[in-house]
């Protein structure tokens, strides 16, 4: 007896369906944070309500291979999913040999039904399995028994792989917490930073900390020397909440600063003799201002995040994510004498947090998450964008 034929549209459906299961990363719905372990070539992408994707960074294939993604959800690795905050506010990956320690910030239940913000959970991922690390949770404490940090606003978390450190800014108390990344314990007492410390950037042995204070004297970038934890300040005459810093092959350091009160981004060269001054970088883009891009000149909507890395030639490449789905692409010469700007349009909406995949300090790919449910990927130096959905 002749078998009935299968309609062509059904075969097409099966093909499309099979592309969304098995080893495929799966369907993103509302990505909100991203972290990269460059040494172990691992990429972590989070979504609200306890969802985490674990991928090979260089090709975005499923990790472990042939596993379903997301790797952590209400259906898979449910114990870890239940431990994640409903909304992850910051996430960072620390390479501990072949294991990744994933530091996750957000609002956590303290065990009595109250939500606290000074708690960081740490998860151990070996490429095949994930669990809460033995050092977790990490409790942020300034050592003052009369103070309560549980409801403080912790603005940013940054991993220093070279020095085995984790930095966390406390905008409420005006402090910088410094943790041992392998153990989670405080490496030293919190560093006082007057004002409202916000976003951070790391370049070599210097940590740069933004300040969104309304007090003019506090509108500086604090530079922490990680060899002795002494500090200097760079007056930028503006409150800021994001900063990106990188050094080119000419050993010249550039800094991109996002103002927190108005859609303006400063593009400056750091005086690395004193780490107490900076100068505007000239532009080669017609009609733009030296050292500044704004809503009138170069910015099409709200800037969400900024990633700045050197490419293989030492040219500095910056990508700025925007709410309207554009990326602003900044090229700074290796000696930081000039910059050029180009707008890259994408099909994503509200592109937010970004992080780079690097090797020996050179960037190869940059990953951004988008609230439209996308992972936005771009090769460093390129204007061609991949949109994973």
C-alpha positions, -999 to 999 in steps of 0.1 A, spaced: 0 0 0 13 34 -9 23 55 21 8 90 23 32 118 13 44 143 39 34 178 31 64 201 22 54 227 47 56 201 75 91 191 64 101 227 66 86 230 101 106 199 113 138 214 99 132 247 117 122 230 149 153 208 149 175 239 146 161 251 180 169 219 201 198 197 208 231 214 205 217 247 192 219 275 218 181 277 218 158 306 216 166 337 236 137 357 250 151 385 272 188 384 276 201 408 302 238 400 313 268 385 297 302 372 310 332 357 292 360 334 304 385 340 277 410 315 289 386 286 288 367 300 258 334 301 277 304 325 272 276 329 298 244 346 289 216 352 315 179 358 313 155 366 342 139 340 364 169 317 368 179 311 332 216 307 321 231 298 288 266 282 287 283 284 253 317 281 236 326 317 232 344 315 199 316 298 180 286 301 204 279 263 203 264 246 232 286 238 262 287 210 272 285 198 236 252 182 226 234 195 257 202 215 256 203 252 261 196 270 283 218 249 305 202 263 337 164 268 339 133 256 357 137 223 338 175 218 338 200 222 367 170 234 387 190 237 420 213 263 404 183 280 388 166 284 422 197 300 436 200 327 409 184 360 416 152 368 396 171 396 379 209 394 376 223 429 379 260 421 373 279 390 363 316 382 360 337 351 351 369 343 369 392 316 354 403 292 381 424 267 361 399 247 340 370 258 362 351 291 358 339 308 389 308 328 379 301 358 402 265 368 402 250 399 417 213 407 424 187 407 451 189 375 472 167 361 500 186 362 532 169 331 545 143 350 565 122 362 536 140 396 532 158 406 500 194 418 505 218 433 480 252 428 496 252 391 488 270 376 457 265 340 447 294 322 431 289 292 407 315 267 396 313 255 360 339 229 347 326 228 312 303 198 319 285 206 351 275 236 372 270 240 410 272 265 437 309 270 447 321 262 482 330 299 487 294 310 480 277 332 491 301 362 494 289 388 518 300 424 512 307 441 546 326 473 553 336 462 588 315 488 605 292 471 629 270 502 631 263 501 593 240 479 574 250 471 538 220 449 530 200 476 511 230 494 496 232 501 459 261 480 445 267 495 410 292 474 393 313 442 395 346 436 376 370 407 375 408 412 375 421 380 361 458 389 363 457 398 400 430 373 411 407 401 423 370 410 422 360 447 425 326 459 435 315 495 437 291 506 465 273 538 453 255 542 486 285 540 510 310 555 485 333 525 487 352 501 465 352 465 477 382 443 468 378 405 470 401 376 465 386 360 434 396 324 443 383 325 479 357 353 479 372 369 511 381 405 513 416 412 500 417 445 520 394 469 537 370 488 514 386 518 497 367 551 503 357 569 471 338 601 479 305 605 460 287 577 441 312 553 425 297 535 395 311 517 365 347 505 363 373 496 337 405 478 340 437 484 320 470 468 330 477 476 367 452 505 368 415 503 378 393 533 367 362 541 386 334 565 375 315 588 398 280 600 393 280 625 421 262 659 417 290 675 437 314 691 413 345 683 433 336 646 432 330 644 394 363 626 387 376 593 376 394 576 405 424 556 393 435 528 416 471 516 413 468 479 418 504 475 428 499 494 461 462 505 460 471 542 460 447 564 441 448 595 419 419 613 403 412 626 368 389 656 367 363 651 339 340 680 349 309 657 346 291 630 365 297 596 348 285 561 352 304 541 326 340 541 316 361 520 291 399 522 290 425 505 268 461 509 257 474 506 221 507 494 208 522 528 211 517 525 249 492 553 249 460 549 269 426 561 257 395 565 279 358 566 269 335 581 295 296 582 294 280 610 313 252 600 336 232 632 333 230 638 296 237 618 263 273 628 260 304 606 257 339 619 262 369 604 243 401 612 260 438 603 263 451 595 298 483 612 311 500 579 322 528 599 338 506 611 366 473 593 361 458 627 372 449 643 339 435 636 305 431 655 272 405 654 244 413 632 214 409 649 180 384 636 155 388 628 118 351 624 112 337 655 94 315 677 115 322 660 148 338 676 179 372 667 193 369 645 224 331 644 224 301 627 208 265 636 217 229 633 208 235 660 182 267 646 169 271 608 167 247 594 193 213 582 180 198 572 213 207 563 249 241 547 253 239 516 275 274 501 276 308 506 261 336 481 253 371 492 242 399 468 232 430 468 210 430 448 179 459 428 166 475 459 151 472 479 183 444 501 170 418 507 197 383 496 188 353 508 208 317 496 205 289 515 223 255 498 226 223 519 222 187 516 231 175 520 195 195 489 184 225 508 169 261 503 178 284 533 177 318 521 164 348 542 175 383 537 161 411 553 180 446 553 166 472 533 186 489 566 197 455 582 205 460 612 183 426 609 166 393 590 165 367 582 138 331 573 144 307 551 124 271 540 133 262 504 128 225 495 125 212 461 138 179 443 140 181 441 178 165 465 202 178 480 234 213 465 232 228 467 267 257 449 285 288 439 266 320 420 271 350 410 249 366 377 241 404 384 243 437 366 240 470 381 253 451 414 257 439 415 221 402 415 214 387 391 189 349 392 194 325 414 214 292 401 227 262 423 237 229 412 250 197 429 238 163 430 256 146 421 224 159 386 231 192 386 211 229 380 215 247 406 193 281 395 182 307 414 163 343 407 152 367 434 166 374 459 139 344 449 118 311 465 111 293 432 103 270 421 131 257 386 138 223 385 157 217 352 175 180 347 184 
